[in-house]
Amino acid sequence: MLKRVIVGALIVAVLAWAVWRLSAPERAGAPLPARPDSMSTGLRAARLFFAAPSGDSLVSESRDLPESGTLHERVASLIAELVRGPRGTAVGLLPPGTLLLHVYLDDRGLMTLDLSSEFLSGFRGGSTAEGLTIASLVRTLSANVTKTRRLQIVCAGEPIPTLGGHLPLDRPLDVQDW
């Protein structure tokens, strides 16, 4: 019986040593290979436009956003950051809850931007706020999606004549005018 216990302990010890030896690096001092970091992604700089604290113009703010592969992902992250608002003293313009539903960019530079209904229903402001909100969208998108020449804004799949009653949105906006 004692012989079996000693043989069993010896087998366990040899197996433990073998596991330890196989998991250690082959040469002392050899660096272990770095494990790929599956949580990291590339970042890209983005320019976002918010209202100046005075409320009479726009100011830009730079942010590093995760690198996105598709147009929809890139534009959705820009819209989400505009909704999140500025980090400094500037003023956010997009209504809370505004989301990108769809985006399409044709070969002539016309971007069709379909925003959720919160964009329209959550807007509160007059002509200045309306102008700044549209300008914030136009400038942010044209600065970060450089092929954008014109922008057509629709809401929940439907054309909208205006956001607050002052600026026509029933036709594409030329980004050079903003």
GIWOQUI-V307450 format. One record per residue. BURIAL is b if it has 9 or more other ideal C-beta (glycine too) atoms within 8 Angstrom, else e. Layout:
# GIWOQUI-V307450
burial = [BURIAL:BURIAL]
This chain:
# GIWOQUI-V307450
burial = [e:e:e:e:e:e:e:e:e:e:e:e:e:e:e:e:e:e:e:e:e:e:e:e:e:e:e:e:e:e:e:e:e:e:e:e:e:e:e:e:e:e:e:e:e:b:b:b:b:b:b:b:e:e:b:e:e:b:b:b:b:e:b:e:b:e:e:e:e:e:e:b:b:b:b:b:b:b:b:b:b:b:b:e:e:b:e:e:e:b:b:b:b:b:b:e:e:b:b:b:e:e:b:e:b:e:e:e:b:b:b:b:b:b:b:b:e:b:b:b:e:b:b:e:e:e:e:b:b:b:b:b:b:b:b:b:b:b:b:b:b:b:b:b:b:e:e:b:b:b:b:b:b:b:b:b:e:e:e:b:e:b:b:b:e:e:b:e:b:e:e:e:b:e:b:e:e:b]
